[in-house]
Amino acid sequence: MKNQLVLKKLAVPFIFLLWLVISPTAIAFAPISSPPALPESCQTNCITLYGKLLGTAGKVPAYSNCKSSCVISTPNQEQGIYTGIKWQCVEFARRWLLVNQGLIYGDVDVAADLWNQITVLTRVSDKKEFPLRAIVNGSPEPPQPGDLLIYSREFLGTGHVAVVSEVNLAQGIVRVVEQNFLNQPWSTNYARQLELIKQKQKYWLLDAYLLGWKRLISNPRAGSSSEADQ
């Protein structure tokens, strides 16, 4: 009888150890979540593989979105702040503003909505708002570095936003940085170069569907220290 009890006591841990050997996954305390699989539209016929680095504008990298029809509802953050859905044009422009100026704009459904719906930028450090001006393409005022180029919904049903990185009035060129337009690797520190012409004292950027550019009315860095002391 004693021998039978001993055998039973030994059998329980032996069976448990055998189960662990046969099924090693049983020791996992929690399942390891894997990143969501890319949809078919983000894997096939990519201009550049989704998520691949295209170029860098200063300290702000731009990534490939595969092609314009690729949409993945995966949020991105910079400095712990939501910048948008990877790797859309709206996300890049908001991230560029955050890194370079400490500013962000509010949520929009599509990029074209930036033209009418976004009238201010918000400084993340103190939530102070800075108004924006909308300057139509064909204005007496040419684009300036830091302006946001806004494209209408006629472009792919969503519009587009790009950031002006360089302006040369003498040569008639404007260079921009962006995501999800060409989705091609940059050859230098900008994504595209646009032609700028002047006719009858008005400046025109020769790019289809462009509504114009939005610009801060005041410099958010000017007087920031004195304002903080008040």
N, C-alpha and C positions, 0 to 999 in steps of 0.2 A: 504493500500500500504506500509506504514511504517512497519507494522507488518511482511509483507512478506519479506522485505529487511533485517529485523533483523533476521528472521528465516534463511535466506540464509547465512548471515554472521556467524551465530552460527553453521550451518550445516557443513561448510568447515572444521573448526578445529576439530569438533566432528568426522567426517569421517576419518580425518587424524589420530587422536588418536586411533580410532577403528582399523585402518589398522596396526598401530604399535603393538597393542595388539595381533591381529591375526597373524601378520608376524613379530616377534621380530628380525629376521635376517636382516630386512630391514635397521636397524640402524647401521649395520656394515659398516665401512668406507672402509675397504679393506679385501679381503678374506684372511683367515689364512691358510698358506700353511702347509700341513702335510708332514712328511718324506716319501720318495718314498717307495712303497710297495716292500717287498722282493720278488724276483722271486721264482718260485716253487723250483728251484734247491738249493736255500738257506734256504728252510723251511723244506724240507723233508729229512729223513734219515741223519740228522746232527749227527756227532760224538759228538759235543758239540754245543749248541745253538749259532747261529751267534751273534757275538758281545760280548759274555760272556768272562770275564777275565779268562785267562788260568794261568797266573803267572806273576811275575815281576822280571826283570833283573836289579837290582839296582833301578834306578828311571824310568825305561822304562817298562811299562806294555805290555803284549802280549795278543791279543784277538783271539777268535775263528773265523774262516772263514766258519764254518759249516762243509764243506768238500772241497776237492781240486777243484771240478768242479764248485763251487760257485764263480761267478764273478759279482760284483756290481761296476759300474763305479762311485763310490762316493769317492771324494778326501778327504784325511786327511791332517791336518796341525798341526805342532808343532812350537810354538814360532812364529806363523804367516808365517811359511815357509812350502811349499808343501812337503809332505813326500811320497806320493804315493796313490794308491787305497786301501781303506779299504778291508779286513785286510790281505793283501797279504804279502808274504815273503819279497819282495823288499821294501815294505813300512816299515816293522819293521827294517830291516837292516839299511835303510837310517835314520830312526828316532833314532835308537841306536847310530849311528855315530854322529848325530846332538847333541843329549843330552850329550853324553860322551866326544866328541872331538871337537864339533863345526864345523864338516865337513859334507858335503853331496856329493853324486855322481850324475851324470847326468841321463837323462831319458833313459830307455831301454824298448824294447817291452816285453821281457821275462827275467827271472832271468839268464838264461844261457848266455845271451848277455853280462853280466858283465865280463865274462872271456876275451873276445877279444875287446869289445868296450869301456870299462871303464878303462882308464889308469891313471887317476888322481882323487883325491878328492879335493873339493874346500872348503876353509874356508869361512864361511858365513860372518864373521866380516869384512873381507877386500878383499874377492874374490881371495885370493892367492891360487894357485894350488900346490898340493903335489903329486908327482908321486907314483904309485903303482907298485909293483912287482908281477908277476904271478909265483907261485911256484907249480909245478906239484905234484900230489900225487905219492909218490915214490921218493922223493927228499932227499938229505942229510940234509935238514933243516926241522925240525919238525914244526907243527903249534904252534902259540903263541896266547895268549889272545889278542883279538881285530882283529885277522885275519878274513877274509870273506871266508867261504867255498863255492865254486861254483860247482854246479852240471850241467851236460850236458842236452841237449834237449831230450835225450832218456828217461829222467825222466818226464813222463806225457806230453811230447811235449813242455814243458816250462823250465825245469830245476828247480833249487832251490838255495836259498842263506840262509846261517845261519851264526851267529856270534860266534866265539870261545870265551867262557867265562872262561875256566879253562883248564890247561894242566898239567898232572902229568906223566912225562916221566918214573919215577921209576915204577909206577903201570901200565903204558901203557893205560892211559885213556885220552880222550878229551871230555869236556862237552860243549854243544852249547845251545844258545838261539835263538828262531826263531818263526815265524808264518806260518800257513798254511802248515804244514807237517803232524804231527799226529793229530793236532787239539784236543788234549787231555789236561786236566788240569795238570799242573806241580805238582809233589809231593814235590819239593823243589825250589831252585832258578835257575834251568836250565830245558831245555826241554828234552834233550836226552844226553846219554853218549855213546861215540863211542870208539871202541877198536883201539889202536895204536900199531903197531908192528915195529920192526926194523930188517931189513934183509940186509946183505952186506952193512952196513953203510947207508942205505936208510930207510926213514920212510914212512910207509903206514897206512893210515886210512882205516879201513875195513868198507866201506860204499858204496853201489852200486851207480854207475853213477857219483861219485865224480871226478871232473877234478883236483882239487887242491885248494890252498888257495892264496888269494891276500893280500899283506901286504904293508903298507906304508914304503917307503925307508927311510924317515926321520921323526923325531918327530915334529908335527906341533906346539907344545907348546915350544920347545926349541928355544931360541933366539927371541921369539915373541916380547918381550918388547924392545929389542935393535933394532929390525927391525923397530918397530913403531917410534922410536926416530930418525931414519935416514931421 
